[in-house]
Amino acid sequence: MKFAYKFSNLLGTVYRKGNIEFLKDGNTVLSPVGNRVTLFDLKSNNAETLPFTTQCNIACLAIAPDGCTAILIDEEGEASLVSLLSKSILHTHHFRKPIQCIKYSPDGKKFAVTKDNLVLVYHAPGKSRVINPFQLYRTFYGAYGETTSIDWTTDSRAFAVGGKDMNTRVYAAIKCDNLIVYSLGGHKDEIVGCYFEKESLDLYTVSRDGALNVWECDTDLENLHPANEEEVLPYSASVDEIENKDEAPETRSTHTESQNMDVEGKEKILYHRLAKYFFNKEGNFNNVTSTSFHKDTHILVTGFASGSFHIHELPDFNLIHSLSISDHQITSASFNFTGDWLALASSTLGQLLVWDWQSESYIMKQQGHFSNMLCLDYSPDGRYIVTGGEDGKIKVWDTSSSFCFVTFSEHSAGVTGVQFTSSGQVIMSASLDGTVRAFDLHRYRNFRTFTSPRPTQFASLAVDSSGELVSAGSKDTFEVFVWSVRTGRLLDLLTGHEAPVVSLSFSSTSSLLASGSWDQTVTLWKIGEEKGARESVDVGHDVMSVSFRPDGGELAVSTLNAEITFWNVQTMTQTGSIDCRHDIGGGRGELDRVSAKTSSFGKSFQTLCYTADGESIIAGGQTKNVCVYHVREGLLMKKFEVTRNLSFDAVEEFLDKRKMTEFGPSAMIEMGEGEEGTAIKLPGVRSGDMSSRFYKPEIRVSCVRFSPTGREWAAVTTEGLLIYSLDANFTFDPFDLDIDITPENIRKEIKNKEYSKSIMMSFRLNQTSLINEVFEQVPVNNIEVISRNLPDVYVEKLLTFIASKLEKSPHLHFYLLWCRALLLAHGPALKARAVKVMALMANLQKALTRKAEEVTKVCDNNYYQIEYIKALAIQRRIHKVTEQEVDLKSDDEISVLSMDDT
């Protein structure tokens, strides 16, 4: 009894907050998604969410210049050193306070972080073997407000820091005679970005109000003179010590202030402003929210709060391009290594796009749901996942690339149910706007809209196994509507419930429809010729969810008292029940005064789904846990904790007395009364905006579904769409193991050309690398004979292995021959146990379809390339014939002229 599924990917959310960065190859974008990190490979067109997590949402990140490691810092100031090669956390370090920005030096030996009004420079981890990789090098003071941005010089000997005090300070990372700290003013708002020119100390500073200052330094970068040890400032010099040691020079104007004149009168570096430019022209005020500068091409990009961005060439401030991508602010911007691609992200929309500014085209454009997702469903072959959200949008995701390839926005309210039809080419959806819509995946359009005779809100959806009927449950009239997909007509109106119909499910083998309602009843309806209510059962508590077993012989019902009951469909008698109140778990909200164990009472599972084989059932609800139960034994097989992100509410397990006061939880008191002379603020209102609210979203699981292939399952949560799949590479699960089943004996059987025996022995040991070694040594001529003589118990295992190898192996024809031989030899036996092998065949079909698409694409490319080469050859031949004719004509003319001369 095993359920060896592990987290594999995160879909539905492409960006949450923080800065985005390109890897060294320039083709991969690193995007923070909550407390996880997603890699978007733009070359191979796929995305991968790394398996590690941080404690809270990631606030900023930095990638080492060699591209092997990265540092992730969350909202609470905890830094995680991660390896991008092994995809694991190497070390953690807590800064104790939030960090605004982090930046590696170009040589990769140091990195700087901004903490309050300080700048901390550390030795870069990974260069030497030490117990603590985060070793502090120096602490730099001088700012009068929070520091927000950092940039290093090309040689890593100096860096500039911008802050909320409207000043930019240039510090010497090494100890220099002619530079300690130099302060630049000239702005009327906080600094958003500051950037050095390549191989220079010249500087550009950008403020939030849309001003750009160009600063020129009178000293070249190579003229920074290292100081002697006895002349330098202490390791951590305070502002007073800096002022006492350095003589104040003459102030050059309101925009420059130097603190760099030594008592010996040595010449120091000086800055003067060359120009000042403004992004907000013609009175259009627009705050700058993000910037990025590419030093090789001298290109500056600025993102604005209105959702537009500008690309300028510096230092002349020539506008190259201006584009608006949304109505919400651009949170982060970044150039790739070559400067050709520009990545932009918006945290409000959860949008991430990569723009080629030279060709003015999108390389990638992805956007998650604007608000929480509510429902999902797998396509029959397991290749696609469709999700519906509170924002009224329906998105279809490719499970192999993790990209959304189509979005439908016809609904005007939240989508409460989505489902694929049996063909896999039509998506049905129900919404609170009172419509049920059908979408075509061939033409990407809404080809049918179903409505009720009088306006109502639909809370549930179900499609029958043939794809001909669709039903929806009403939230306010307590009715069930049944339409014909082909004609769009309302076929039946099922009444009898006395509360909202929150769940519907069609049987896969008959026209039975099960409906669950808050009136504590489950009703079975016969749809078709013998239409009407077949039987209604009182389950004693409000029904949260109903689900048929894949073979249609059993019905599972989840109720409000945290209990799952199982019913025989033929006799409608209860065959078993599972008490889940001790398993449902949950977390303690920040306003709760009790622990998580006490607060879990009263919660229930709101979504159910059988596994592909029908042996187990997956349940999720208003908690952070997804539980898997064995139906026959009634035991908890495994509990998945979908997140440990403390940025969500209801995640903590225990009561923290440090956050409790005599007046209650500190989180509630901080949102309390206002200042004297002002109106009392509502809870959660920030000063200055009476309509704005601050809240922590509560973690919950809205829907769970199992893939028809049996290889993965998905859960829609507050964090996003989580995919859990079987990790075949690290699973050792032998069966019928004997003392003689060893790798040495298996290889000996191969040498003796006992291929059937060696295949069976390798599957009994069940080691993937050994199976692959044995399998690919079988001669092609023996495939049909071995397939006919193979016992049935090994056929399913062999087909599963072939399905896993089809997607990656270059021996396509070899595996197709195996697949054909096995299906021809054992087709009738597989058909007899169709219910048991349904997931296996769906997985095989998914692998074959995906491989067919790849081969078709390659063949089409080759065909058009060959046609192009043939056309070029014809043109070249025609051109050569024309040249020969011209040469002959010119020779004839010359001969005629010579005859005339004669």
RAMO-V218122 format. One record per run of one state. SS is the DSSP state (a for helix, b for strand, c for the rest). FROM is the first residue (numbers start at 1). TO is the last residue. If there is no record, write none. Layout:
BEGIN
SS,FROM,TO
SS,FROM,TO
END
This chain:
BEGIN
c,1,4
b,5,11
c,12,20
b,21,22
c,23,27
b,28,33
c,34,35
b,36,41
c,42,45
b,46,49
c,50,57
b,58,63
c,64,68
b,69,74
c,75,77
b,78,83
c,84,87
b,88,94
c,95,98
b,99,104
c,105,109
b,110,115
c,116,117
b,118,123
c,124,134
b,135,140
c,141,146
b,147,152
c,153,157
b,158,163
c,164,167
b,168,172
c,173,175
b,176,176
c,177,180
b,181,184
c,185,190
b,191,196
c,197,202
b,203,207
c,208,210
b,211,217
c,218,220
a,221,223
c,224,225
b,226,226
c,227,228
a,229,231
c,232,238
a,239,245
c,246,246
b,247,247
c,248,252
b,253,253
c,254,255
b,256,258
c,259,260
b,261,261
c,262,270
b,271,278
c,279,287
b,288,294
c,295,298
b,299,304
c,305,307
b,308,313
c,314,317
b,318,324
c,325,331
b,332,335
c,336,340
b,341,346
c,347,350
b,351,356
c,357,360
b,361,367
c,368,372
b,373,378
c,379,383
b,384,389
c,390,393
b,394,398
c,399,403
b,404,408
c,409,414
b,415,420
c,421,425
b,426,431
c,432,434
b,435,440
c,441,444
b,445,451
c,452,457
b,458,463
c,464,468
b,469,474
c,475,479
b,480,484
c,485,489
b,490,494
c,495,500
b,501,506
c,507,511
b,512,517
c,518,520
b,521,526
c,527,531
b,532,538
c,539,542
b,543,548
c,549,553
b,554,559
c,560,562
b,563,568
c,569,573
b,574,579
c,580,587
b,588,588
c,589,595
a,596,599
c,600,604
b,605,610
c,611,615
b,616,621
c,622,624
b,625,630
c,631,634
b,635,641
c,642,648
b,649,649
c,650,651
b,652,652
c,653,656
a,657,659
b,660,661
c,662,663
b,664,665
a,666,669
c,670,684
b,685,686
c,687,688
b,689,693
c,694,697
b,698,698
c,699,700
b,701,706
c,707,711
b,712,717
c,718,720
b,721,726
c,727,727
a,728,730
c,731,742
a,743,751
c,752,754
a,755,765
c,766,767
a,768,775
c,776,779
a,780,789
c,790,791
a,792,806
c,807,811
a,812,832
c,833,833
a,834,901
c,902,902
END
